[in-house]
Amino acid sequence: MEYTQLSNTGIQVSKICLGTMTFGEQNSEAEAHEQLDYALENGVNFIDTAELYAVPSTEANNGLTEQYIGSWLANRKCRDKVIIGTKVAGPSKGLKYISSNLGFSRNRIKEAVDGSLKRLQTDYIDLYQLHWPDRPMNMFGQRGYQHPKTDEWQNTFLQTMQILNEVKRSGKIRHYGLSNESAWGAMKYLQTADLNSLDRMVSIQNPYSLLNRTYEVGLAEVSIRENIGLLAYSPMAFGLLSGKYHKGEDTANHRLNKFKQMQRYNSDNCFEATKQYLTIAEKNEMTLAQMALAYVNTRPFLTSNIIGATNLKQLKENIDSIHIQLNDEVLSEIEQVHHKIPNPAP
């Protein structure tokens, strides 16, 4: 396994991070523990979760992911061996079962932190992230920013930073970061911290894959120049970049078939680009999963690549991607496809 430093924290995290949003929906508690055991045994020390998970989030499965991780931590007595990142849900009208007061107020963040600590059965969280912004913006597949004609959002950057610093001083969180954020938002948080002598955000968790390289427009420069690295989520595009949907190896239980409401990776352009990437991988005697993850692992703005799996075979292949080296010819062929079909799944 390879390790990178989480910004200026001194914390070394594995370049492969175990994403856990399937725990409680597609994976049972026993299967979750099996995945966590295997990941830790193979050098993965970074675990990503959220109060929102499992995904798709429902009232019935809400909080189960953190609960499964918590029971594993309690059983294995290994809290000192792992770095845990979780998230507070942003504003949403459809998630009242999480809280009636979603957002980043002092009471909500403290409530969310305490809830996560209880479910995780720990007394501290290593990385606490704002799951999505509290202002109107383009995220979760929306291509362009359209400013609302009536923008009622009030600038909350300083208030949010002050609350996070307060919780950090209490010892309940060690560091904090962003998720689903824009270049403007990231720079505003960093500027706010600097101007008010507050601790900075240390990471940005955004989507990044062969089908979505929008992070390279603006945010990549922010990551490198400001030392706030990417935690790449959905590097496998909900499993589309495994190639199984193109090779007829998918079943009704696979993610894109089971959850039809999740349309981000279901477009014709996504399938065509994936078809061309599959050709490159097979020509170079790799699986598409290996090539897709290895590509993300090469990015200079990356801190960690958040992989997920529903079984140990997938998990092994995903973790082993850390050992795959892509030569210049493969990288050139990938760029050719990207130029023809850029970012079909923003």
C-alpha positions in Angstrom: 0.0 0.0 0.0 1.0 3.6 -0.6 0.4 6.4 1.9 0.0 10.1 1.5 -0.1 12.9 4.1 -3.5 14.5 4.7 -2.7 18.1 4.0 -0.5 19.5 6.8 -2.0 17.3 9.5 0.9 14.9 9.9 -1.6 12.0 9.4 -0.6 9.4 6.9 -3.6 7.9 5.0 -3.6 5.0 2.6 -3.9 6.1 -1.0 -6.8 3.6 -1.3 -9.7 4.5 1.1 -12.5 2.1 1.9 -15.8 3.6 1.0 -18.7 2.1 3.0 -22.0 3.5 1.6 -23.1 0.0 0.6 -23.1 -1.2 4.3 -26.7 -1.5 5.4 -28.2 -1.5 1.9 -26.2 -3.9 -0.3 -24.0 -5.4 2.4 -25.0 -7.0 5.7 -23.2 -6.3 9.0 -21.2 -9.5 8.7 -20.2 -8.6 5.1 -19.2 -5.1 6.2 -17.0 -6.6 8.9 -15.5 -8.9 6.4 -14.6 -6.1 4.0 -13.2 -4.0 6.9 -11.0 -6.9 8.0 -9.7 -7.5 4.5 -9.0 -3.8 3.9 -7.1 -3.4 7.1 -5.1 -6.6 6.6 -4.0 -5.2 3.2 -2.8 -1.8 4.3 -5.9 0.3 4.0 -6.1 2.5 7.1 -8.6 5.1 5.8 -12.4 4.5 6.1 -15.0 6.9 4.7 -18.6 7.1 5.8 -21.4 9.6 6.6 -24.4 10.1 8.8 -26.5 9.9 5.6 -25.4 6.4 4.6 -26.4 3.8 3.5 -27.0 4.9 -0.1 -29.6 5.2 -1.5 -30.6 6.8 1.8 -33.9 5.8 3.3 -35.4 6.2 6.8 -35.0 2.4 7.3 -31.2 2.2 6.5 -30.2 5.7 7.7 -27.2 5.4 10.1 -26.6 1.7 9.5 -23.3 2.2 7.8 -21.8 4.0 10.8 -23.4 1.4 13.1 -21.7 -1.4 11.3 -18.3 0.3 11.4 -18.9 1.0 15.1 -19.6 -2.6 16.0 -16.5 -3.6 14.0 -14.3 -1.1 15.9 -15.8 -2.4 19.2 -15.2 -6.1 18.3 -11.7 -5.7 16.8 -10.3 -3.1 19.3 -8.5 -1.4 16.4 -9.5 2.2 16.7 -5.9 3.4 16.8 -5.1 1.6 13.5 -7.6 3.4 11.3 -8.4 7.0 10.2 -12.1 7.6 10.1 -13.8 10.3 8.0 -17.5 11.0 8.2 -19.8 13.8 7.2 -22.7 16.0 8.3 -25.6 16.2 5.8 -26.2 19.6 4.2 -29.7 21.2 3.8 -32.3 19.0 2.1 -36.1 18.9 2.1 -36.1 15.2 1.6 -34.1 14.0 4.5 -36.2 15.0 7.5 -35.6 11.5 9.0 -32.0 12.6 9.7 -33.0 15.9 11.3 -35.7 18.5 11.1 -33.0 21.2 11.1 -30.5 20.1 8.4 -27.7 22.6 7.7 -24.6 23.8 9.5 -25.9 25.6 12.5 -24.1 25.1 15.8 -26.8 22.9 17.3 -27.1 20.8 14.1 -23.4 20.2 13.7 -23.0 19.3 17.4 -26.0 17.0 17.1 -24.6 15.3 14.0 -21.1 14.9 15.6 -22.6 13.3 18.7 -24.8 11.0 16.7 -21.9 9.8 14.6 -19.7 9.3 17.6 -22.4 7.2 19.2 -23.0 5.0 16.1 -19.2 4.6 15.5 -18.6 3.8 19.1 -15.6 6.1 19.3 -14.8 9.3 21.2 -13.2 11.2 18.2 -13.5 11.5 14.5 -10.3 12.0 12.5 -11.9 13.9 9.5 -15.3 15.6 9.7 -16.7 16.8 6.4 -19.5 19.1 5.2 -21.3 16.6 2.9 -22.5 19.3 0.5 -22.7 23.1 0.5 -25.5 25.0 2.3 -25.9 27.4 -0.7 -27.6 26.8 -4.1 -25.0 25.6 -6.6 -24.5 23.0 -9.3 -23.7 19.6 -7.8 -24.7 15.9 -8.1 -24.6 15.9 -11.8 -25.9 19.4 -12.7 -23.6 20.7 -15.4 -23.7 24.4 -15.2 -24.2 27.0 -12.4 -27.4 29.0 -12.6 -27.7 31.7 -10.0 -31.1 31.8 -8.5 -33.1 34.9 -9.3 -34.0 35.2 -5.6 -31.0 34.1 -3.7 -31.9 33.9 0.0 -28.6 32.3 1.1 -26.6 34.2 3.7 -22.8 34.0 3.7 -22.2 31.4 6.4 -18.5 30.6 5.8 -17.2 32.3 9.0 -20.0 30.9 11.2 -19.5 27.4 9.9 -15.7 27.6 10.4 -16.1 28.9 13.9 -18.4 26.1 14.8 -16.1 23.4 13.4 -13.1 25.0 15.3 -15.2 24.9 18.4 -16.0 21.2 18.0 -12.3 20.5 17.2 -11.2 22.2 20.4 -13.5 19.9 22.3 -11.6 16.9 21.0 -14.5 15.3 19.2 -13.0 15.9 15.8 -9.3 16.2 14.8 -9.6 17.9 11.4 -12.4 18.9 9.0 -12.9 19.0 5.2 -15.3 19.7 2.3 -17.3 17.6 0.0 -19.1 18.3 -3.3 -17.6 21.8 -3.2 -16.6 24.2 -6.0 -13.3 26.1 -6.5 -15.0 29.3 -5.3 -16.4 27.6 -2.2 -13.1 26.0 -1.3 -11.1 29.2 -1.7 -13.7 31.1 0.4 -13.3 28.6 3.2 -9.6 28.8 3.0 -9.6 32.6 2.9 -12.1 32.8 5.8 -9.8 30.5 7.9 -6.7 32.6 7.1 -8.4 36.0 7.8 -9.8 34.8 11.1 -6.9 32.7 12.4 -8.9 29.5 12.2 -7.7 26.0 11.2 -8.0 25.4 7.5 -10.0 22.7 5.7 -7.7 19.8 4.9 -9.5 17.9 2.1 -12.1 18.0 -0.6 -14.2 14.9 -1.3 -15.6 15.2 -4.8 -16.4 12.8 -7.7 -13.5 11.9 -10.0 -13.2 9.2 -12.5 -12.5 8.5 -16.2 -16.1 9.6 -16.8 -15.9 12.8 -14.6 -12.8 14.8 -14.6 -14.4 18.1 -13.9 -12.3 18.4 -10.8 -9.4 19.3 -13.2 -11.2 22.6 -14.0 -10.2 24.9 -11.2 -10.2 22.6 -8.2 -7.0 20.7 -9.2 -5.0 23.9 -9.0 -6.6 24.8 -5.7 -5.7 21.3 -4.4 -2.0 21.6 -5.4 -1.4 25.3 -4.6 -3.4 25.3 -1.3 -2.4 21.8 -0.1 -6.0 20.6 0.2 -6.0 17.3 -1.6 -8.8 15.4 -3.3 -10.6 12.4 -1.8 -12.0 11.0 -5.0 -15.4 9.4 -4.7 -17.2 7.2 -7.3 -13.9 6.4 -9.2 -15.7 3.4 -10.6 -18.8 5.4 -11.7 -21.2 3.2 -9.7 -19.6 0.1 -11.2 -20.0 1.1 -14.8 -16.2 1.2 -15.2 -15.9 -2.4 -14.1 -17.0 -3.3 -17.7 -19.6 -5.8 -16.5 -22.5 -3.9 -18.0 -20.8 -4.0 -21.4 -19.7 -7.7 -21.1 -23.2 -8.9 -20.1 -22.0 -9.9 -16.6 -24.4 -7.6 -14.7 -27.4 -8.8 -12.8 -30.6 -7.2 -11.5 -28.9 -6.6 -8.2 -26.0 -4.5 -9.6 -26.2 -0.9 -8.7 -27.2 0.8 -12.0 -29.9 -1.8 -12.5 -31.2 -1.9 -9.0 -31.3 1.9 -8.4 -32.8 3.3 -11.5 -33.3 6.7 -9.8 -29.5 7.2 -9.9 -29.1 8.5 -13.4 -25.6 10.1 -13.3 -23.9 7.2 -15.1 -26.7 5.9 -17.3 -26.4 8.2 -20.3 -25.5 7.0 -23.8 -22.3 9.0 -23.7 -21.2 7.3 -20.5 -21.7 3.9 -22.0 -19.9 4.8 -25.2 -16.9 6.3 -23.4 -16.8 3.2 -21.1 -16.8 1.0 -24.2 -13.8 2.8 -25.6 -12.0 2.7 -22.2 -12.7 -1.1 -22.0 -11.1 -1.6 -25.4 -7.9 0.2 -24.2 -7.8 -1.9 -21.0 -8.2 -5.2 -22.7 -5.7 -4.4 -25.4 -3.2 -3.8 -22.7 -4.1 -6.9 -20.7 -5.8 -5.1 -17.8 -9.3 -5.2 -16.4 -11.2 -2.0 -16.9 -11.5 -1.6 -13.1 -7.7 -1.9 -12.7 -7.1 0.8 -15.4 -9.8 3.1 -14.1 -8.6 3.1 -10.5 -4.9 3.2 -11.5 -5.6 6.3 -13.5 -7.1 8.1 -10.5 -4.2 6.9 -8.4 -1.8 8.8 -10.7 -3.3 12.2 -10.2 -1.0 14.8 -8.6 -3.8 16.4 -6.7 -5.0 13.2 -5.1 -4.8 12.4 -1.4 -6.9 9.2 -1.5 -9.0 7.2 -3.9 -12.3 6.0 -2.3 -13.1 2.6 -3.5 -16.2 0.6 -2.7 -17.3 -3.0 -3.2 -20.2 -5.4 -2.5 -18.0 -8.5 -2.3 -14.4 -9.5 -1.5 -13.5 -10.3 -5.1 -14.3 -6.7 -6.1 -12.6 -5.4 -3.0 -9.4 -7.3 -3.8 -9.3 -6.1 -7.4 -9.9 -2.5 -6.3 -7.2 -2.5 -3.6 -4.7 -4.2 -5.9 -5.1 -1.3 -8.3 -2.4 0.5 -6.2 0.2 -1.8 -7.8 -0.9 -1.1 -11.5 1.4 1.3 -13.4 0.0 2.9 -16.6 2.5 3.5 -19.4 2.6 6.6 -21.6 0.8 4.8 -24.4 -2.1 3.9 -22.2 -2.3 7.4 -20.8 -2.2 8.9 -24.3 -5.1 6.6 -25.4 -7.1 7.6 -22.4 -6.7 11.2 -23.2 -7.9 10.6 -26.8 -11.1 9.2 -25.5 -11.5 12.0 -23.0 -11.1 14.6 -25.7 -13.8 12.9 -27.8 -16.2 12.4 -25.0 -15.3 14.7 -22.1 -16.9 14.3 -18.7 -20.1 12.5 -19.7 -21.0 12.1 -16.0 -20.4 15.4 -14.3 
